[in-house]
Amino acid sequence: MTSEKHVYGPDDQDTFDPQTSLGQPGEYPFTRGIYRDMYRSRGWTMRQYAGFGNARETNKRFRYLLANGQTGLSTAFDLPTQMGYDSDDPLALGEVGKTGVAIDSLADMEVLFDQIDLGKVSTSMTINATSAILLAMYRAVGKKQGVDSKLLQGTIQNDILKEYEARNTYIYPPAQSMRLITDIFEFCAKEMPKWNTISISGYHIREAGATAVQELAFTFANGIAYVEQARSRGLDVDVFAPQLSFFFVAQMDLFEEVAKFRAARRIWARIMKERFAAKNPKSMMLRFHVQTAGSSLTSQQPDNNIVRTTIEAMAAVLGGAQSLHTNSKDEALSLPTEASALTALRTQQIIAFETGLTSVVDPFAGSYYVEELTTKLEREVLEYLDKIEKMGGAMRAVESGFIQREIQDSAYEFHKDVESGRRTVVGVNKFIDEKTEADKLHKVDPKLEEEQKRSLAELKKKRDGKRVEETLTKLSAAAQMPADSSAKEEQAARENLLPYICQAVESYATVGEISNTLRKAFGKYRPTPTL
C-alpha cells in the first residue's frame, strides 16, 4: 500500500481513541493481541508445510522437521486427494504425490503418522472439498494410537467458499459443501472440542492477486457466511465459534501487513460481538496461522527469497500470529529440498530466540503511521463487507462472480505494475543477474506413483469388501434428500454425515469411493464464467 503521506504525527490520530480501538492485549477488541503476554509466555507454533510423494516419504520429512525443533505439523496433500480421486483414477495420472502427499485410505494415514504421537503434536491439514474424509482418517489414527478424540489438536482448512473464489479445488455445489462444513462444526463441538474446525483462508485469496483490503474483506464475508450457516442449524455461536480459526498471508509491505493483522482482530471481534451477540470472549478472538507469500518468491536469484521470507515472517510475528510457516527459497521452482526446508525453519527460530521481537507485546501500538494505517484498512474492509451484504452475502457474491472479478482485476493491475517497472521486484525487473543458477532441486521419484497404485490395489484385495459397500450405502442414503421436500423439511431431516464418513473410513473405503458416493448424491459444481 502506497502511503498517502511521508510523515505522520499527532494530527493523524485526532479521532483515535486508545480505549475503544486498542484496549489491552488479551482484551476486547483484541487489536493488540489475543493473549495478555503474547510470546513472552507462549511462543507461536512453528508449523512447516510438508508433503510429497507417498505417506512413507512424507513421514520421514515430518520426523526430520520435528527432530530439528518444529513444534507442529502442517500437511500438504496432492491434487487427486484434494479433488476426491484415488491414485489409480485415470484423472490422477501424472499428479500423484506431486503437490503434496497422496492419501487414498486410512492405511496411508496410518503410515503418514507412524512414530508420531497424535496426543502430543498439533497437526494442520490443508484440505477443503475432502476435509471431512481426511478429518475422519486423522481421528481414526488417533483412536488406533489410543488417543481420545477429545484430546486431538489441530486444524483442517475446510474453507470451501474461497475455493470457488480463488483456488478451484471444489467438488460439490456450494449448498452441499456448506452442509458438510456445518456437519463438521457440529460433530467436532461434541467429539473433538480441541480441534479447529475451519481455517477461514485469506491466504489463497491474496495469492490469487487480491489486495490486503480484499484479503480481509472476502475472508470475513466467508466467515460471516459460515457462522450464519451454523446458526441456521441451531448451533449456539458460543459453542462452535471458539473452534474457528483463520489463515492469512504475510506479504512484503511490512507496515501494511502488521496493520492488517491488527485490524483483522478488531474487525472480527466486533462482528462476533455486535452482529452475532457472542458472549464468550473466545468466540471473539481471531486466532490465525500465517504463511509467508509464495507469490513473492522468484525463480530468478532464489537466494533472495530467504530475505523476503524473513521480512514477511517478522511482519507475522509483529502482527501477533499464533502459528507460522516460512516458505523455502526454492519453492518457486520445485518442492523444497530438505536443506532449504531446514533453513526456512531456522529463520523462524532465529526470529524467536535472537531478535528480541518476542519481548514486547504489540510494539507498534501508538505509532502514528501504523495506527492510522490500521484504521484505514479497517474502514475500507467494512466498506467492502457492506457492499457484499447488500448483494445478499458471500454465497451470492460468489455465484454472481463479483469476488472472482475483483480478485482478477487486482491481479491484472499488479502484473501491469511489475511489467511496466512501476513496482520493483529485485532480480526480475531490476538488478538482474543472468548468471544466477538454482541449487539442486527436489524431485519426486516417478516410481512413487506406481508404488502408490500397487499399495492401493493390495488394500482393496485385503479389506472386507462387504463392509465397505455397507458403509458407503448408508452414507449415500444419509446424503440424499427427496427432490420434492421443502427447505424446512430438508433442514429438519438432514443427518450429520460425519459419523457415516467415519464408518466408511474405518472400513478402509477410499477417498475416491467416499467422494464418488457424495458426488452421486450432491452433484458437481459448474462455475459461472467471470471473464
N, C-alpha and C positions, 0 to 999 in steps of 0.2 A: 504494500500500500504506500503510495507516494504521499509524504507528509504535506499538509496544506500550508504549513509554516516552517520556518527554520529554527525558531526559538519559541519555547513555551514557558509560561510563567503563571503567577497567581491569577491574572485576569482570565486565564483559560479554565479556571476552576470556580468561577463566581457562583455557579449553580450546583456545585459539588458538595454533597453532604456526607461526610465520612460515616456518620452514624447509620444512615439508611442505606448507603451504597456499599459500604465496606463492612462495618461491624468488626468482630474479632475472628481470627482463624477458628474454625470449628463451630461457628455460629451462623445462623441465617443472616444474610443471603449467601454465605459461603464464598464470597468473592475472593477472600484471602486464603482459601483452602478449606477442605472438609474436616481436617483434624487440627486440634489446638496446637500441637507441637510439630506437625508435619514430619519431615525427615529426621528431626532430632531424636524422635522416639521410634520411628518406624520408616525404614527405607522403602523406596519403590521396588516393585518386583522386577527383576531383570529377566525378561521373558523373550529369549531369542527365537525367532520364527524358523522352523526347520521341517523339512520333509522332502524326500525324493526317493525314486525307485520303489523298493518294496519295504515292508514293515521291518524286516531284519536290518537293512541298511540304515533306515531312519532311527531305529532303536540305538544303534551304535553312536549316531550323531547326538541323540538325546543324552546318552550316558556320558559322552565326551564333554558336552557343554555343562552338565550338572557337576561333573568332576572338576571343572575349571571355574566354578563359582556362580553359575547361573542359578537363579532362585525360583524359576517357574518355567513350565514348558509351553510352547506355542506350536501348534501343528498345522502344517500346510498339506492339503490334500490335492491329489491330481485332478485334472479336469473331468475324467469319467466319473470319479467318486462324487464330485460336486454336482454333476448333472444326472446322477442316478443310473449310471451304466456300469455293468460289470466289465472286468478287464478282457473277457472273451467276446464282448459285444462288437460287431463289425464297426460301429460308430466310435469305438475306443481305440481302434488301430492307430498305432504311432503316438498315442498320447499317454499311454500307461506309464505312470511314475515320472512324468516329465516336469510338471509344475508343482509337484508335491508327491506325497506317498500314496500308493494305490491301496485302498482298503475295500475288499469285496465282502468280507464276512467277519463275524466275531472271532474266527480263527486268526485273521490278520491283526485284529485289535489286541488279541492276547500276546502276539509276538511283538507288536509295537511297544507295549508297556512291560515287557519281560524284564525282571530285576529292577523295576521302578515301583516303589511303594505308593499307591494312589492315596493312601491315608496320610502321606506326608508331603506330597507335591501338589501344586495347583496347576491345572492344565487348561490352556485356551485352545479352542478348535475353530479355525476359520472355515466355517461351513454354513450354508444357508438353506438351499432347497431341500437338502437331505439331512438337515440338522437333527431332526427327531430321531433318525435312524442311528446316526453316529453317537448321539447322547445315550441312546438305549444300549449301544455297544459298550461305551465307557462305563456305564452303570453296571453292566453285566461283568466286565472285567473286574471292577471293584468288588462285586459280590464273590467272584471266584477267589479273590485275594483275601476275603474275609473282612472287607471294609464296609461298614454300614453306609448305605446310600445317603443317609442324613449327614454324613461327615465328609462326603466328597466335595472338593472345592475346585472351581474353575469357571470357565465361560464358554458358551457357544455363541457364534456370531448371530445366526438366526434372524438376520435383518433382511427380509425379502424385498421390502419396498425399494431400498437403494439398489437392488439388483435390476429392477425394472427401470430405474432412473439412470444407472451409470455402469453397471458391471455385467449384467446379462446372463448370469448363471441361475436363471429361474427355470422351473418346470411347469408348475400348475398356474391356473388363473389366480389373480390377486385375492379374491374372496376365499378360495380354498386354502391358499397359502396362509392367509391371516388366521384361518381356523386352526391350522397346525401350530402356529405361533402361540395362540391363546391356550391351546391344549398343553403346550409346554409350560406356560406360566402356571396354569392350574396344577399340573402334575408335580412340578418342582416345588411349589409352595407347600405341598404335603409331603412329598417323598425326598426332595433334595434341597432343603432350605438354605444351604450354604452355597448353592450353585447360582451363578449369574445366568439368568435365563435368556438374555439377549445382550448383544453388544451393538447398540444402535450406531451405525457407522457413517461418520462424515469422511473417513479416510478415502474411500473409493470415489466418493463424490468429488472431493478435491483433486484426487489423482486423475480423474477424467477431465479436469480442466476448470472446475468451479473456482470462484474466488473464496477468500476467507469468510466473507459475509454469507455467501451462498452455502458454504460448507455447514455453517451453524444453522442457518435458516432451514435448509432442506432436511438436515438431520433432526432438528427439533419438530418440524412438521411431521416427520415419520414417527418420532417418539410420541407425539400427541395422538396420532392415529392408533398406535399400539395400546396406549393407555385407555383410549375410548373403546377399543375393541374388547379389551379385558373387562372393563366395567360393564359393557353390554352383556357379557357372560355372567354378570352378577358377582364378579370378584371384587373384594374390598381393596381399594387403592393402597392402603397401608399394609396389606398382606403381600402383594406382589411387587409394588414399586421399589422396595429396598433391594430387590434382586435385579433391577435394571442396571445396565452399565453402558458406557459409551466408548467409542473408538475414533480418535482423531489423528490427523497427520500433523507433523511438525515440519513446516516449510522453512525457507531460507531467510525470510524477513523476521529477524529475532524479536524486535519490539512488537510487531503485529501479532506474532504467534503467542507471545506472553499475554498480551492484552486479550487475544481471542479466548484463551483458556480461562482467564479471569471473568470475562464477560459471559462465557458459556455457563459457568457455575451460577452466576447471578440470575441469568435468564431462566435456567431450568428450575432453580429454587422457587422463583416467583410463579412460574407456570404451575408447578405442583401444588403450591400453597393457595394461590389465588384462583386458578381455574379448576383444579381437581380437589380442593379442600383437604389436602393431605394434612394429617396431624402429626405423624411420626417424622421427626427430623431426618431419619434415614431415607424417607421417601423423597425428600427434597435435595439430598446430597447427590451431586453429579460426580460419580466415580468413573474415571476414564483411563483407558490404555492409549498410549501414543506410539506410533511408528514413524520413524524418520521418512522423508519423502523419497519414494522410489523414482518419482518423475524428475527429481532434481539430480539424479545420478547420470553421469555421462559416460559413454563408451570411450570418448577421447580423454586421454590423460586420467585414467581411472584412479590413480593415487590421490588426485584432488578430491575424490569422493569421501575420503576419510575426514578431510577438513569440513566438507559440507555436513556430513553426518554428525560430527562433533558439535557444530554450531546448532544444528536442529535439536540434538539431544539436550543441549543446555537450555534451549527455549522450553522444552517439555518439562525439565526439572524446575526452572524458574517459574513456570506456569502451574506447577503443582500436580503433575501426573501421578497416578497410582501404580502404573506399570509402564514399561518402556521396551521397545525393540529398536535396536540400532542396525540399519542396513549395512551390508558388507560392500566393500569397494567395487567388487566385480559383478554386482547384480544387474548392471545394465548390459552385461554380456552373457551371463550364464547364472546357474545356481551357484551359491557361494562355495568356495573351497573350505576345507576345514581350517586352514590357516587364516583366511580372510574373515571367517565367522568368529574365530577367536579374537582377532583384532577388534572387531565390532563389539564384542563383549567386554574386552579390556577398556574400550572407550568409555562405556558406562561406569566401569569400576574406577577409572581414573577420576571421572567427574564426581563420583560418590565419595571417594576417600582422599582425594588430593587437592581439590579446588576450594573447599570451604563453602560451596554453594548450598550445602545441606545444613549450614549452621543457623541460618536466619529464615523465618517463615515470610514468604511474600516480600522479598527485599525491594521490589519496585513500588510498593504501596506509597501513595503520596507523591509519586513522580508526576510533575506537571504534564509531561508528554504521555506517559503510559496511562494515567487516569483519564485523560481526555480521549485517548485512543480507545480505551476500554468502553467508555460511554458512547463514543461514536459507533463502534461496532455493534453494541447492544441496540442502539437506536435503529440502525439500518437492518439488523436482523429482525427486529419487531415489525418493521415496515413490510418486509417480505412475508412474515408469518400472517400479517393482517391480509395481505393480498391472497395468499393461499387459502386462508379461512373463508374469504368471500367467494372463492371458487368452489367451496364445498369440502376442503381439506386435502390432505396429501393424496388419497386414493384418486380423487377427481383430477388433481393436478398431474398425476402420473398418467391416468387414462387419456387426458387431453393432450399429453405431450409437452405441457408447459415446462416442467422441471427439466426434461431432457433437452429442450431447445435452449433454455437458459444456460445450461452447462456447455452445450456445443458452442454457443456464441462466445462465452468466456474463453473457452479453449482456443477458438479461432483467433481471438484478439491477442492472446498470449503468444501464439506461434507467429503471428504477424510482427509483434514487437521484437521477437528474437531474430526473425529473418531480416528485419529492417535494421537491426542493430540498436534500436531504442532501448532494448534490455540486453545487458551484457551477460553472457554465460562464458566463463573463463574456459579456454581450451576448445570452445565450439565456434563462437563468432568473434572472439578476440583472444590474443595471446596464444595463438595456435602453434602447436609443435607437431609437425608431420611425422617426426621420428619416434614419437611415443609408441611403445608396444605394450600390449597387455601381458600380465603374468600368465602362468599356466592356468587354464580354466578347468572348472569341474565339469565332467561329462557323465551323464547317466549311461551305464552299460546297457546297450540294447538287448542283451541277453536276459536282463531282469524282467522284461515284458513277457517273454516266453516262459520264464520260470514262474511268474505270477499266474499265467494261464494254466500251467500244469498243476500248481497248488490248488487252484480253484476246481479243476476237473477232479482231483483226488478227493477234495472235500465233498463234492456232490455225490461221489460214489460211497463215501463212508457214512454220511449223515442219515438220519431217519427221514426218508422222503415223504412218508405218510404224515409225519408230524409237521413237516414244513408246509405241506399242502393244507393241512387243517388250520394252521395259524394264519396262512395267507387268505384262506376262505373267510375266516372270522374277521380279519382286518377289512376285507372287501365289503362285507355286509355292514360293518360299522361305519365305513366311509361313505356309503351311498345313502341318498335320501330320495324318496319318491318325487318325481318331476312335478306333481300337482300339489305338493304340500305348501302351505303358506309359510311366510318368513318366520312368524311366531311359532308355528308348529315345528318347523325345522330347527329353530334355536332350542326349543324345549327337548326335542327328540335326539339331538346330537349327543353321541357318546364321546368321551375323551379317547382319542386314538392311541395315546402313548402306551397304555397297558397292552394293547393289541400289538403294537410295534415291538414292545419289549419281548412279548411271547415269540414273535416271529424271529427276532434277532437271536434269542436264546435257543431256538431250534436250528440255528445256523442257516436261516434264509439269508439270501444275499442282498446287498444294496440294490442291485438291479431288479431282483424279484419283488422286493417290497415297493420300490419306486414304480415299477410297472403296474403293480396292483392298484396303487393310488392314481396312476395316470388313467387307468381304465375307469376309475370311479370319478375322478375330478376333471379329466380332460387336460389339454396342454394349452399354454398361453401363447397367443399370436399377437405381437405388439402392433400398435398403430404407427405407421411411418411418421417421422417427425421432420424430415428434410423436405 
